[in-house]
Amino acid sequence: MAKKSTTTKNTELDAKEFFEAVDLIEKERGIPQNYMYDKIGQALVSAYKRDHEGTGENVVVECDREACQVRMYIKKEVVEEVTNPATEISLEQAREKLPGEDVQLGEGIRFELKPRNFGRIAAQTARQVIIQGMREAERNMVFDEFSSKVHEIFTGTVTRIIPRTGAVTMRISSGGETTEAYLTPAEQVKGEEIHEGDHLRVYLVEVRNTSRGAQVMISRTHPGLVKRLFEMEVPEIYDGTVEIKSVAREAGSRTKLAVWSSDENVDPIGACVGAKGQRVNSIVDELNGEKIDVIKYSEDPVEYVAAALSPASVVSVTPNEENKTCRVIVPDDQLSLAIGKEGQNARLAARLTGWKIDIKPVSAADEPDEEYEADEEEPVGEETAESVPEEDETPETDPEDDGSGEEEEAAPEEEPEAATEE
């Protein structure tokens, strides 16, 4: 008669496989082993406490990598009469568990826990915690990586367009980390067509830490996008020889850029434009034909405002330092050019300089009571400088935004040399 097999299934946690799995996770995902050990230890302790009421902070888990062992210990106080079995033990029981040791009342002794089926519970818990820990660690790594890259440019791939709202989801990468980024309708250039699979350069506006992980908000309309493109294209800006002082932008239509050079031998405008306009044209192509005016920055408001109204010629600029306004006189045939279509040129000049600008033709220079406002709905005098925002100033955006809010209508791409006065 055949002998009955006495082999029993080993329910103990296979520590060797456990340590190999954690090591593999560190190599493939970059998640530190100590992080995983802490998470697993906390989960095992919680699992034990669920089945043993009254247990305090006297249970610990130790992971010995060299010996490939995972052990749980409990510490109890030796007392004459046990009132809480979870934290106390009698002198007689203590001596039975630790034979040969001189155990005395009042001592705290520690002994290993090996409850029935703990191996199975530990294995299941370890598996669950490894999966959860990986997800949590990856979310934290993504948040840390992209938080350090706010106000930088990324090239992303369009993965999804939400038909109902028009919001776009893009895949961007940095430092080995990849995540989904959200381009809301408000941050898209009006009239720009975007399709799934397109590769676009975007400006990282903000990274939010949510319960579902890092939420990365990007923009195609932010003035910082133009600034970063010039930094990438113009070596003199990258090395600090040429500095971008201010940017005013109406995305998709026109941008004005004020630059200054710390080296008298370097022409800041020439450096940005490049030979035969090569540098600025590459940025214009990247922005799908958006016009860019590069002007020279000056501490003198007369020179600065006159340059900001380019391409129009200016006869005179009379500044008022007290309320930061200035009166600009232009030739009669340059009035339409100075104001621009729908007041765009004057509006951008006001944003760029931070000065309220009143424009008059030479023929009306002696009529102080009739001031021309470049845009009746949005007076130039109420505009403030739109320099590139400070690093901690980021607009609030929401991936759920349906973009239904009205946006200012952009001016036509071509500006007539002598448009009729609005």
RODO-2510 file (C-alpha; in nm, 4 decimals, decimal comma):
residues 422
     n   res          X          Y          Z
     1     m     0,0000     0,0000     0,0000
     2     a     0,1410     0,3338    -0,0986
     3     k     0,2392     0,5656     0,1811
     4     k     0,0333     0,8778     0,2233
     5     s     0,2316     1,1844     0,1383
     6     t     0,3028     1,4061     0,4379
     7     t     0,4186     1,6984     0,2274
     8     t     0,2358     2,0180     0,3207
     9     k     0,2091     2,3312     0,1168
    10     n     0,4480     2,5962     0,2366
    11     t     0,2442     2,9059     0,3200
    12     e     0,5405     3,1068     0,4452
    13     l     0,6399     3,4192     0,2545
    14     d     0,9128     3,3365     0,0041
    15     a     1,1535     3,6045     0,1186
    16     k     1,4038     3,5423    -0,1589
    17     e     1,1482     3,6071    -0,4312
    18     f     1,0231     3,9068    -0,2358
    19     f     1,3656     4,0734    -0,2210
    20     e     1,4330     3,9916    -0,5872
    21     a     1,1027     4,1558    -0,6835
    22     v     1,1796     4,4717    -0,4864
    23     d     1,5270     4,4875    -0,6375
    24     l     1,3816     4,4521    -0,9885
    25     i     1,1324     4,7317    -0,9201
    26     e     1,4159     4,9633    -0,8209
    27     k     1,6089     4,8854    -1,1406
    28     e     1,3150     4,9156    -1,3791
    29     r     1,1066     5,1892    -1,2164
    30     g     1,3642     5,3758    -1,0096
    31     i     1,1626     5,3309    -0,6885
    32     p     1,4002     5,3073    -0,3863
    33     q     1,4011     4,9738    -0,2050
    34     n     1,3784     5,1352     0,1400
    35     y     1,0575     5,3064     0,0323
    36     m     0,9045     4,9713    -0,0609
    37     y     1,0252     4,8045     0,2620
    38     d     0,8667     5,0797     0,4712
    39     k     0,5367     5,0531     0,2860
    40     i     0,5263     4,6735     0,3129
    41     g     0,6215     4,6828     0,6799
    42     q     0,3436     4,9293     0,7545
    43     a     0,0912     4,7155     0,5674
    44     l     0,1901     4,3944     0,7470
    45     v     0,1648     4,5638     1,0860
    46     s    -0,1788     4,6994     0,9959
    47     a    -0,2894     4,3512     0,8825
    48     y    -0,1808     4,2037     1,2151
    49     k    -0,3504     4,4773     1,4192
    50     r    -0,6806     4,4170     1,2414
    51     d    -0,6900     4,0631     1,3843
    52     h    -0,5485     4,1526     1,7262
    53     e    -0,7384     4,4298     1,9006
    54     g    -0,5560     4,6381     2,1591
    55     t    -0,2193     4,6140     1,9894
    56     g    -0,0416     4,9479     2,0101
    57     e     0,2836     5,0598     1,8551
    58     n     0,4645     4,7520     1,9846
    59     v     0,4665     4,5545     1,6569
    60     v     0,7496     4,5976     1,4060
    61     v     0,8548     4,4328     1,0803
    62     e     1,2205     4,3927     0,9903
    63     c     1,3469     4,3225     0,6398
    64     d     1,6951     4,1724     0,6377
    65     r     1,8236     4,2025     0,2817
    66     e     2,1488     4,0150     0,3446
    67     a     1,9794     3,7164     0,5074
    68     c     1,6732     3,7426     0,2782
    69     q     1,4390     3,7343     0,5771
    70     v     1,1197     3,9193     0,6602
    71     r     1,0252     3,8892     1,0263
    72     m     0,7628     4,0429     1,2526
    73     y     0,8273     4,1065     1,6213
    74     i     0,6075     4,2112     1,9112
    75     k     0,7250     4,3758     2,2312
    76     k     0,5412     4,3078     2,5575
    77     e     0,5908     4,4104     2,9172
    78     v     0,6388     4,1380     3,1799
    79     v     0,3763     4,1802     3,4537
    80     e     0,2346     3,9775     3,7438
    81     e    -0,1234     3,9985     3,6236
    82     v    -0,2051     4,0424     3,2552
    83     t    -0,4792     4,2972     3,1803
    84     n    -0,4042     4,3509     2,8078
    85     p    -0,2713     4,0368     2,6361
    86     a    -0,1798     4,2421     2,3292
    87     t     0,0817     4,4454     2,5175
    88     e     0,1502     4,2468     2,8363
    89     i     0,2747     3,8974     2,9230
    90     s     0,3006     3,7084     3,2510
    91     l     0,6373     3,6151     3,3998
    92     e     0,5624     3,2435     3,3572
    93     q     0,4719     3,2797     2,9872
    94     a     0,7743     3,4993     2,9233
    95     r     1,0093     3,2372     3,0666
    96     e     0,8418     2,9677     2,8557
    97     k     0,8920     3,1695     2,5363
    98     l     1,2490     3,2659     2,6256
    99     p     1,3906     2,9578     2,7986
   100     g     1,7329     2,9990     2,9476
   101     e     1,7033     3,3764     2,9801
   102     d     1,6737     3,5584     3,3115
   103     v     1,3432     3,7361     3,2624
   104     q     1,2312     3,9737     3,5376
   105     l     0,9123     4,1640     3,6113
   106     g     0,8884     4,5052     3,4455
   107     e     1,1130     4,4132     3,1555
   108     g     1,0135     4,4615     2,7955
   109     i     1,0778     4,1494     2,5920
   110     r     1,0555     4,1026     2,2182
   111     f     0,9766     3,7780     2,0442
   112     e     0,8959     3,6769     1,6896
   113     l     0,5382     3,6402     1,5712
   114     k     0,4447     3,3387     1,3612
   115     p     0,0655     3,3226     1,3660
   116     r    -0,1154     3,0630     1,1614
   117     n    -0,1527     3,1560     0,7946
   118     f     0,0584     3,4664     0,8440
   119     g     0,2739     3,3587     0,5508
   120     r    -0,0256     3,3647     0,3172
   121     i    -0,1480     3,6962     0,4556
   122     a     0,1996     3,8438     0,4311
   123     a     0,2396     3,7298     0,0728
   124     q    -0,0959     3,8761    -0,0324
   125     t    -0,0323     4,1989     0,1566
   126     a     0,3165     4,2344     0,0129
   127     r     0,1810     4,1868    -0,3383
   128     q    -0,0896     4,4492    -0,2912
   129     v     0,1439     4,6971    -0,1253
   130     i     0,4056     4,6557    -0,3975
   131     i     0,1459     4,7438    -0,6612
   132     q     0,0055     5,0363    -0,4619
   133     g     0,3503     5,1522    -0,3596
   134     m     0,4692     5,1494    -0,7196
   135     r     0,1764     5,3618    -0,8280
   136     e     0,2165     5,6083    -0,5429
   137     a     0,5926     5,6330    -0,5890
   138     e     0,5567     5,6841    -0,9635
   139     r     0,2997     5,9607    -0,9059
   140     n     0,5347     6,1325    -0,6623
   141     m     0,8282     6,0990    -0,9017
   142     v     0,6243     6,2457    -1,1866
   143     f     0,5105     6,5370    -0,9688
   144     d     0,8646     6,6098    -0,8457
   145     e     1,0118     6,5897    -1,1955
   146     f     0,7634     6,8181    -1,3685
   147     s     0,7294     7,0595    -1,0757
   148     s     1,0952     7,1429    -1,1256
   149     k     1,0291     7,2166    -1,4948
   150     v     0,7494     7,4737    -1,4600
   151     h     0,7925     7,7613    -1,7113
   152     e     0,9891     7,5386    -1,9491
   153     i     0,9102     7,4246    -2,3050
   154     f     0,8196     7,0667    -2,3946
   155     t     0,7478     6,8927    -2,7213
   156     g     0,4399     6,6794    -2,6739
   157     t     0,2312     6,4381    -2,8797
   158     v    -0,1436     6,4872    -2,9000
   159     t    -0,3079     6,1703    -2,7706
   160     r    -0,6695     6,2768    -2,7350
   161     i    -0,9066     6,5592    -2,8227
   162     i    -1,2262     6,5841    -2,6180
   163     p    -1,5009     6,6697    -2,8700
   164     r    -1,7425     6,8180    -2,6150
   165     t    -1,5025     7,0745    -2,4694
   166     g    -1,2205     7,0893    -2,7239
   167     a    -0,9619     7,0204    -2,4513
   168     v    -0,6484     6,8391    -2,5655
   169     t    -0,4486     6,5711    -2,3860
   170     m    -0,0795     6,5470    -2,4720
   171     r     0,1993     6,3093    -2,3786
   172     i     0,5166     6,4809    -2,2582
   173     s     0,8408     6,3425    -2,1150
   174     s     1,1188     6,4715    -1,8915
   175     g     1,4077     6,3023    -1,7113
   176     g     1,2816     5,9542    -1,7937
   177     e     0,9307     6,0351    -1,6616
   178     t     0,6287     6,0512    -1,8910
   179     t     0,2857     6,1912    -1,8120
   180     e    -0,0347     6,3257    -1,9605
   181     a    -0,0632     6,7051    -1,9871
   182     y    -0,3803     6,9090    -2,0418
   183     l    -0,4198     7,1875    -2,2957
   184     t    -0,7497     7,3599    -2,2198
   185     p    -0,9403     7,5567    -2,4868
   186     a    -0,8449     7,8827    -2,3120
   187     e    -0,4751     7,7998    -2,3587
   188     q    -0,5079     7,7117    -2,7287
   189     v    -0,4347     7,9579    -3,0082
   190     k    -0,7600     8,0690    -3,1663
   191     g    -0,7982     7,9199    -3,5127
   192     e    -0,5124     7,6714    -3,4715
   193     e    -0,6134     7,3235    -3,5858
   194     i    -0,4914     7,0371    -3,3686
   195     h    -0,5204     6,6699    -3,4587
   196     e    -0,4382     6,3475    -3,2785
   197     g    -0,0771     6,2502    -3,3398
   198     d     0,0427     6,6095    -3,3902
   199     h     0,3692     6,7142    -3,2275
   200     l     0,3469     7,0566    -3,0621
   201     r     0,5726     7,2706    -2,8489
   202     v     0,3965     7,3778    -2,5307
   203     y     0,4741     7,5875    -2,2240
   204     l     0,4426     7,4211    -1,8823
   205     v     0,2251     7,6537    -1,6741
   206     e     0,1482     7,4593    -1,3577
   207     v     0,1671     7,1161    -1,1934
   208     r    -0,1056     7,0221    -0,9468
   209     n    -0,0767     6,7366    -0,6973
   210     t    -0,4157     6,5614    -0,6920
   211     s    -0,5426     6,2365    -0,5440
   212     r    -0,5110     6,0799    -0,8889
   213     g    -0,1538     6,1971    -0,9334
   214     a     0,0196     6,4915    -1,0955
   215     q    -0,1990     6,7102    -1,3165
   216     v     0,0183     6,8977    -1,5664
   217     m    -0,1263     7,2142    -1,7226
   218     i     0,0258     7,3477    -2,0459
   219     s    -0,0294     7,6443    -2,2780
   220     r     0,0192     7,7530    -2,6375
   221     t    -0,0822     8,1162    -2,5724
   222     h     0,1436     8,2094    -2,2793
   223     p     0,3965     8,4892    -2,3505
   224     g     0,6581     8,2695    -2,1847
   225     l     0,6392     8,0326    -2,4828
   226     v     0,7816     8,3031    -2,7102
   227     k     1,0497     8,3901    -2,4547
   228     r     1,1651     8,0281    -2,4235
   229     l     1,1675     7,9836    -2,8022
   230     f     1,4005     8,2825    -2,8367
   231     e     1,6247     8,1452    -2,5599
   232     m     1,6535     7,8195    -2,7520
   233     e     1,7118     7,9858    -3,0887
   234     v     1,9396     8,2781    -2,9934
   235     p     2,2718     8,1857    -2,8248
   236     e     2,3219     8,5441    -2,7055
   237     i     2,0013     8,5210    -2,5002
   238     y     2,0937     8,1802    -2,3620
   239     d     2,4347     8,2985    -2,2393
   240     g     2,2941     8,6231    -2,0955
   241     t     2,4552     8,8712    -2,3362
   242     v     2,1092     8,9696    -2,4627
   243     e     1,8207     8,9955    -2,2183
   244     i     1,4478     8,9828    -2,2882
   245     k     1,2999     9,2663    -2,0838
   246     s     0,9325     9,2338    -2,1712
   247     v     0,6922     9,0378    -2,3893
   248     a     0,3422     9,1375    -2,5014
   249     r     0,1477     8,8818    -2,6998
   250     e    -0,1848     8,8284    -2,8670
   251     a    -0,1474     8,4610    -2,9504
   252     g    -0,1898     8,3695    -3,3137
   253     s    -0,1661     8,7275    -3,4344
   254     r     0,1279     8,9374    -3,3108
   255     t     0,3946     8,9527    -3,0415
   256     k     0,6158     9,2429    -2,9379
   257     l     0,9477     9,1649    -2,7737
   258     a     1,1719     9,4197    -2,5960
   259     v     1,5395     9,3176    -2,5784
   260     w     1,8532     9,4733    -2,4316
   261     s     2,2240     9,3918    -2,4549
   262     s     2,4805     9,4197    -2,1746
   263     d     2,7545     9,4320    -2,4390
   264     e     2,7771     9,7550    -2,6389
   265     n     2,9275     9,5625    -2,9291
   266     v     2,6265     9,3317    -2,9591
   267     d     2,3140     9,4512    -3,1385
   268     p     2,0250     9,2886    -2,9447
   269     i     1,7774     9,3222    -3,2321
   270     g     2,0226     9,1844    -3,4876
   271     a     2,1046     8,8917    -3,2605
   272     c     1,7364     8,8000    -3,2292
   273     v     1,6557     8,8475    -3,5971
   274     g     1,9621     8,6659    -3,7244
   275     a     2,1193     8,6658    -4,0697
   276     k     1,8480     8,7287    -4,3293
   277     g     1,5915     8,6891    -4,0518
   278     q     1,6708     8,3218    -4,0106
   279     r     1,6358     8,3078    -3,6312
   280     v     1,3127     8,5012    -3,5963
   281     n     1,1613     8,3290    -3,8998
   282     s     1,2136     7,9852    -3,7448
   283     i     1,0158     8,1013    -3,4399
   284     v     0,7462     8,2527    -3,6608
   285     d     0,7167     7,9156    -3,8371
   286     e     0,6887     7,7388    -3,5019
   287     l     0,4015     7,9743    -3,4086
   288     n     0,2255     7,9169    -3,7422
   289     g     0,2955     8,2596    -3,8897
   290     e     0,2421     8,4753    -3,5809
   291     k     0,4116     8,8110    -3,6474
   292     i     0,6927     8,9143    -3,4126
   293     d     0,8216     9,2696    -3,3619
   294     v     1,1604     9,2870    -3,1913
   295     i     1,2406     9,6295    -3,0438
   296     k     1,5245     9,7702    -2,8366
   297     y     1,4535     9,8278    -2,4688
   298     s     1,5426    10,1656    -2,3182
   299     e     1,5253    10,3188    -1,9728
   300     d     1,4168    10,6401    -2,1439
   301     p     1,0362    10,6222    -2,1818
   302     v     1,0491    10,8503    -2,4858
   303     e     1,2731    10,6112    -2,6770
   304     y     1,1016    10,3016    -2,5408
   305     v     0,7458    10,4067    -2,6297
   306     a     0,8516    10,5295    -2,9741
   307     a     1,0202    10,1973    -3,0458
   308     a     0,7231     9,9995    -2,9108
   309     l     0,4911    10,1613    -3,1666
   310     s     0,7034    10,0226    -3,4502
   311     p     0,6586     9,9869    -3,7466
   312     a     0,4961    10,3314    -3,7262
   313     s     0,7122    10,6444    -3,7254
   314     v     0,6801    10,8768    -3,4251
   315     v     0,7249    11,2556    -3,4298
   316     s     0,7350    11,3094    -3,0530
   317     v     0,6600    11,1463    -2,7190
   318     t     0,5682    11,3563    -2,4157
   319     p     0,5706    11,1456    -2,0979
   320     n     0,3973    11,2231    -1,7683
   321     e     0,5910    11,0401    -1,4966
   322     e     0,3328    11,1115    -1,2272
   323     n     0,0522    10,8983    -1,3735
   324     k     0,2722    10,7086    -1,6212
   325     t     0,0982    10,8320    -1,9320
   326     c     0,2463    10,9683    -2,2517
   327     r     0,1193    11,1687    -2,5442
   328     v     0,2464    11,0460    -2,8810
   329     i     0,2367    11,2533    -3,2004
   330     v     0,2628    11,0671    -3,5312
   331     p     0,2462    11,1823    -3,8955
   332     d    -0,1063    11,1888    -4,0350
   333     d    -0,0311    10,9077    -4,2779
   334     q     0,1126    10,6933    -3,9950
   335     l    -0,1872    10,7171    -3,7600
   336     s    -0,3574    10,3994    -3,8784
   337     l    -0,0282    10,2103    -3,8688
   338     a     0,0504    10,3318    -3,5160
   339     i    -0,2930    10,2321    -3,3894
   340     g    -0,3082     9,9085    -3,5838
   341     k    -0,6070     9,7061    -3,6920
   342     e    -0,8639     9,7170    -3,4102
   343     g    -0,6072     9,9044    -3,1991
   344     q    -0,3752     9,6051    -3,1735
   345     n    -0,0414     9,7817    -3,2296
   346     a    -0,1105    10,0523    -2,9708
   347     r    -0,2549     9,7979    -2,7276
   348     l     0,0514     9,5732    -2,7456
   349     a     0,2821     9,8758    -2,7123
   350     a     0,1026     9,9754    -2,3915
   351     r     0,1336     9,6244    -2,2511
   352     l     0,4968     9,6022    -2,3467
   353     t     0,6033     9,9342    -2,1924
   354     g     0,3574     9,9606    -1,9040
   355     w     0,2685    10,3162    -2,0119
   356     k    -0,0723    10,4564    -2,0999
   357     i    -0,0416    10,5812    -2,4579
   358     d    -0,2547    10,8537    -2,6210
   359     i    -0,1900    10,8819    -2,9951
   360     k    -0,2580    11,1964    -3,1991
   361     p    -0,1826    11,2879    -3,5599
   362     v     0,0250    11,5985    -3,6294
   363     s    -0,2818    11,7791    -3,7658
   364     a    -0,4577    11,7383    -3,4283
   365     a    -0,1575    11,7963    -3,2045
   366     d    -0,2965    12,1296    -3,0816
   367     e    -0,6318    11,9830    -2,9775
   368     p    -0,5757    11,8711    -2,6158
   369     d    -0,9431    11,8049    -2,5452
   370     e    -0,9800    11,5320    -2,8082
   371     e    -0,7677    11,2372    -2,7162
   372     y    -0,7719    10,9306    -2,9358
   373     e    -0,8206    10,5977    -2,7672
   374     a    -0,6826    10,3074    -2,9648
   375     d    -0,9658    10,0725    -2,8643
   376     e    -1,2962    10,2119    -2,7347
   377     e    -1,3957     9,8870    -2,5674
   378     e    -1,0547     9,8412    -2,4087
   379     p    -0,8778    10,1801    -2,3715
   380     v    -0,5059    10,1688    -2,4098
   381     g    -0,4769    10,3746    -2,0934
   382     e    -0,6043    10,0836    -1,8864
   383     e    -0,3480     9,8389    -2,0175
   384     t    -0,0541     9,7411    -1,8010
   385     a     0,2781     9,5942    -1,8978
   386     e     0,2544     9,2289    -1,9920
   387     s     0,6063     9,1280    -1,9187
   388     v     0,6868     8,7618    -1,8913
   389     p     0,5222     8,6593    -1,5601
   390     e     0,7340     8,5965    -1,2536
   391     e     0,8158     8,2314    -1,1912
   392     d     0,5524     8,1982    -0,9178
   393     e     0,2775     8,3779    -1,1105
   394     t     0,0836     8,1152    -1,3022
   395     p    -0,2692     8,1538    -1,4361
   396     e    -0,5396     7,9289    -1,2979
   397     t    -0,6399     7,6658    -1,5513
   398     d    -0,8686     7,3675    -1,5386
   399     p    -0,8668     7,0632    -1,7677
   400     e    -1,2432     7,0465    -1,7334
   401     d    -1,2846     7,4047    -1,8613
   402     d    -1,5086     7,4024    -2,1649
   403     g    -1,3467     7,7185    -2,2957
   404     s    -1,6800     7,8839    -2,3496
   405     g    -1,5570     8,2190    -2,2211
   406     e    -1,5263     8,4882    -2,4839
   407     e    -1,1754     8,5758    -2,5915
   408     e    -1,0516     8,8944    -2,7457
   409     e    -1,0705     8,8753    -3,1217
   410     a    -0,7228     8,8575    -3,2735
   411     a    -0,6267     9,1007    -3,5462
   412     p    -0,5846     8,9831    -3,9068
   413     e    -0,2369     8,8583    -3,9883
   414     e    -0,1615     9,1280    -4,2439
   415     e    -0,1626     9,4909    -4,1395
   416     p    -0,2262     9,7425    -4,4229
   417     e     0,0232    10,0184    -4,4680
   418     a    -0,2481    10,2828    -4,4586
   419     a    -0,5645    10,1431    -4,3048
   420     t    -0,8554    10,3772    -4,2593
   421     e    -0,8998    10,5191    -3,9140
   422     e    -1,1330    10,3115    -3,6952
***
